[in-house]
Amino acid sequence: MNNLLNNIQEILLMGPGPSCVPDAVYQAMSQKTLGHLDPYFLQIMDGIKEQLQAVLHTHNVLTVPISGTGSAGMETCFVNLVEPGDPVLILSNGVFGTRMQDVASRLGAKVDALEFTWGAPVIVEDVKKKLAGNAYKIVAVVHAETSTGVCNPVPEIGKLLQGSDTLFLVDTVTSLGGINIEMDAWGIDALYSGSQKCLSCPPGLSPVSFSDRAVAALQQRKSKVPNWYLDLSMIIKYWEGRKRVYHHTAPINMLYALYQALFLILEEGLEHVYQRHLENHRALVAGLEALGLKMVVEPQYRLPMLNSVYVPDGVDEAAVRTALLEKYKIEIGAGLGPLSGKIWRIGLMGHTARPENVTRLLDALKRLV
Ligand SMILES: Cc1ncc(COP(=O)(O)O)c(C=O)c1O
């Protein structure tokens, strides 16, 4: 019988995620499975929580990895905080801001979307005007918009909300582990991320953190959280306290992987990790521009871990990606939505952000464009 798993090739993952996974993380995943209430496993859970608090710069007690990918983290934040009729403002400049609108409106939120140009950041002045005279329960934004490669001004938006009752909800799926996040200092109340981007862990977990204010909002709900699996008021009883209460069977080996991925990041040092992303991003941009390619995003708003570049006139966008994959064993991403067919998205996320990978991609592109 042919076992398909015997023929998996090693692909250099330079798309919008998943990113390359270090061997130590694969090895962590293949450790022996423990029971989800095993005392040693509980210690590993506590370790994950502490490491997440360190990378997020938060003291939030409610800091847990949700079983599911980044979208499960998005659902978790909205489903625990939104009740029907709640006014929610979503600052949107890409696919994931659009997804937030869908998720929030399915929960019956009164969604107000402030749209910005794809490829450009959220304009803080416009947000300020929108907030004047409007009392929102939640303002939500994507920190690193993976569909375009734009970094949104999260600290500045946080400042606008200081002293108000509005909860600040931030998507850090692509930013966590690649650029600095100061959850407490920036006034973020609810945040979610994903394991498969700059954390360089396989997809399957979504770190989530709630501030005390967000926890209070959850506790003061008039109605039950309308999703059993993602109800944080229940999940927290498994992640906290001396006596742990079973909620659902934790994905044990995935959690080993997340523990190890966070361990590697903290061992390297956050500053060093961010600097490595930045230097490889600069080298990539210089190489792309030397090939005559044009970046989509203005330099000051660019994300180091997601580089979007226009496809030159007359070049078959999909054919280049296929050749990269088949001939050079490199994956890059295509454009989404209005940018579909017009751009490539090149990821330098986590373990992928290394000079040898930048050189390998540029050498291949030189032959193809
Ligand atoms: C910014 C952002 N938010 C949310 C998601 C959704 O995450 P997932 O695909 O892991 O469910 C992604 C995935 O690419 C993302 O880039």
The ligand as a Gaussian input file, in Angstrom:
#p B3LYP/6-31G(d) Opt

LIG

0 1
 C       -3.998000      38.586000      10.074000
 C       -4.677000      37.234000      10.064000
 N       -5.762000      37.045000      10.817000
 C       -6.401000      35.874000      10.847000
 C       -5.966000      34.808000      10.085000
 C       -6.695000      33.530000      10.117000
 O       -5.886000      32.524000      10.619000
 P       -6.037000      30.995000      10.217000
 O       -5.900000      30.887000       8.742000
 O       -4.892000      30.369000      10.978000
 O       -7.351000      30.536000      10.704000
 C       -4.838000      34.965000       9.274000
 C       -4.363000      33.870000       8.421000
 O       -3.590000      34.037000       7.520000
 C       -4.182000      36.207000       9.271000
 O       -3.103000      36.406000       8.516000

